[in-house]
Every structure is written in structure tokens, then in C-alpha cells.
Amino acid sequence: MLDVLAALADIFSSPTMYGSAVRLGGFLAFAALGELVAEKAGTINISVEGSLLAGAFGGAVAYHLAGSTWVGLAVGAATGVLIALIQANMSHRLTADQFVVGLTANVLILGLAGYLDAIIDPIAKRASVIEIPLLSDIPLFGPALFGQTWPTYLLYPLFPITWWLLYRTRWGLEVRSVGENPQASDVSGIDVNKRRRQAVCYGGVLAGLGGAFLVLGQVGSFDTGAVGGRGFIAIAAVYFGGWTLRGTLLGALLFGLADAFRLAVPVLGYQLNAQLLAALPYVLTIAVMYFITKPFRQPAALAHPFIRGLR
């Protein structure tokens, strides 16, 4: 027992683990922030997985062609929003089932990305690390937060921007209102499904940016298995956070920490069942969905389609 505690203390005192947690949690946070906005509007954007993968592939191809990380990130965001447009228009213009649309889009992008990857074989490169003076010297957490590749720092302004959009603009007020009471919003003159489409597209932009960040800010190459279901973990992070911005960030970091723990154990020389370690983030996701989300109040109209004149 003492050996186990000593091993855990060694793992959780490793700066490397926290650096990995920020990178992996940051990847999730891009998608989770956008998913939070979509769910505030009443849509569970299942296609966030497809937007992440499309963003990763689009970013890799753009870097391969242009040799610019900025171009790769921009194209990744644009590719992500294309998938979101499919979800938004099918769900909120044609009133197709949003879950079926999202799952179909995910499968389509997985197959399409695998096919095009074999043809193009894009070559990407990991962005350079930028250490912020003084802040990166803080013990343990300094290198993790302020000694990352530069695309990581794009995440930091996204939190206040998303908060401002949701809670300090008329658009954000309307987005939250259509997620709570779409009938009353419609009577007030708000185009409910238009606001929902816009919220889903905002989520697609951030998920696509997160996918490009995965390739250009983390691993430096594209692989169809790189996303590996983490779009669904991003959805779980929103549930974990009780549909709050602060809680969503905490959820993304928690899941990132679980993923980092999986990587840190063998690196630090400890042995644990590899399959158990690989399953840890997903087991944590199931536990969160079952135990933690019950006390929280979700948007009242979440996952409920809106058709004018119907209750």
C-alpha cells in the first residue's frame, strides 16, 4: 500500500504529467467550449467528433500545402464548421433527428478522412514551444501553463470571448432563451432555429480549431485514430461542468489529467495494465455521466426540436 501511495505521489508531482494534462485538456477544451454554446441553445451536437477529425485533417492538409501553422489552424476551423453546418441545417432546417444526423456525420468523416489521407498523405509539423518569461518558471504548474506550443495560448482568450458572447451580448441572451423556452422566444420574435444553427456553427469552429491544434500544436502528424472518441468526452465535460463555463473548463482539464495519467505511468517507469490505462478516460466519462450530472439543471429544451406551432 505504501508503495502504491509513493508511486502516485511520484506521478502527481511530475511536471511532465501536468504539461500533458494541459495539452490533452486544452484539446478537449476547444471542443467543449463550442459544445457548451450549442447546448445552451438546446442542441446536443453529436457531430463534434466529426468536426474535430475534419479539423485535424484539414489542418494537416493545409500545413502540407502552405507550410504555415496559421493557415492550418484557419483551415481546420473552416473544415470543422462545414461539418457543423451539416448538423445545423439537417437538424434545425429539415428537422431531422439531431442524434442520427450527428452519428452519421461522424461515420462519414471517419471514412472520408481515412480515404483522403491514404491519397494525400499530408505531412505536418508540431509548432514551436514559446515559454512566457517568469510565469514559466513557476514550480510544477508554470511549464504546464506557460511553456507550451504557441497554438495552446489561443485557448486562453477563448474563455473570456465565449463568456462575453453568452452573457454580455443580445445574441447570447437569445441563444440561452431558445435553449430554455423556445416557444416564448418565438413569440418574442426570435428565430429559434436560426439561433440554434448559429450556436452549432460556433461549436463547429472551435471543434475544428481544436482538431487542427491536435495535429499542429500537439502530435505533429495526422492519424484517423488520433481523435479516438474524444468528441464524446468533450460533451461529457459540458455535463460535468453543469452547463457552466467554469465547470466545463474544469471538466476538460480533469479528463485531460486522466489521459495524461495514462501516458505518465509507463514514462515514469511504473507498470500497470495497459488496457486499463487506455480505458481510464472513458470509464471516467461513464462515471461522470451517471453520478455527477444528476444534481445539475440542464437547459430545459436541450435536445428538443422546435417546430413552430407545436409544443
DALIN-V828617 format. One record per helix or strand of 3 or more residues. SS is the DSSP state (a for helix, b for strand). FROM is the first residue (numbers start at 1). LEN is the number of residues. If there is no record, write none. Layout:
ss,from,len
SS,FROM,LEN
SS,FROM,LEN
This chain:
ss,from,len
a,2,11
a,15,26
a,48,19
a,69,24
a,98,23
b,129,3
a,135,3
a,142,5
b,147,3
a,150,18
a,170,11
a,182,6
a,192,28
a,230,11
a,245,23
a,274,22
